[in-house]
Amino acid sequence: MIQQAILSDLIIRPIPILIGSFNFLDIYLVGCGGTGSFLAPSLVRLVLELQQGGCDVRLTFVDHDHVSDRNIPRQNFCPGDLGGYKAALLASRYGIAFGVEIAAIVEPFNYQLVDRPRWHSQTILIGCVDNSPARSELSTVLSSLAQYNRQIWYLDCGNHGEGIAAGQVLLGSTNNFDLQAAFNDLENPSFCVSLPAPGLQHPELLENHPEDGMDEHLSCTQIAERNKQALFINQRVAVEAVEMINRLINQRSLNRFATYFNCEWGSARSEYITVANLKKFSAFSDLQLKSN
């Protein structure tokens, strides 16, 4: 069975992402609630590893929400954190523990919070939000900063809610995906330099839903009241997310752009980077995103 799985992977021939060389790395964690609170310490460990290798990394946590009693135990907070800003608490806790400088922004996210990329830099944007207006704002970053640096990577993390122990992580870099420009050679590709944004992979993520309400700054706590998460799904999403980022930035070996998993069934599958798998996204554009 294991040999069959290995053979299947060889037949697929996934293509690795090629990221340009860089001296500076900016990482933004947007959403420090369910998944974000568990992803935070793993990101700090990754940053420490990169810094020890000589990379100049800036890490920023963004979340305007406070810790409430409804967040415990599904989020990575304890009773002593009640009332504090999630982003500030996590930045202080793990910054002190690992000796890593972490910026905290305790206001609603908007695309203007992301700095223009520094010269010879990479930007990683991680979205751990659970409503479509926030995801739309994250997608806007790809368009607004594309003129400065085409390799801005956006990783979207999500779970199904309603107590279902299932979720996904989706990686992308552009709202206007061009298959020809993504690969060095469509007939015999050896590397890939861009991926369709999460909103192109799953347009429903950008569609308004009743639980989003009319307030684009609806907090995780308010949504959790209506859409309770499975107890341990956030940890699982966080592990998948940091592993994908590690392979993208640190190991330079990432060959997948989406992973889906169901903890109840014990199943997981990934979408690999191939011309065939990405071809269907090439017809999408910024205009189609804006129409949602």
Secondary structure by P-SEA (a helix, b strand, c coil): caaaaaaaaaaabbbbbbbccccbbbbbbcccccccccaaaaaaaaaaaaaaaccbbbbbbbbccccccccccccccccccccccaaaaaaaaaaaaccbbbbbbcccccccccccccccbbbbbbbccccaaaaaaaaaaaaaaccccccbbbbbbbcccccccccbbbbbcccccccccccccccccccccccccccccccccccccccccccccccaaaaaaaccccccaaaaaaaaaaaaaaaacccccccccbbbbbccccbbbbbccccccccccccccaaaaaac
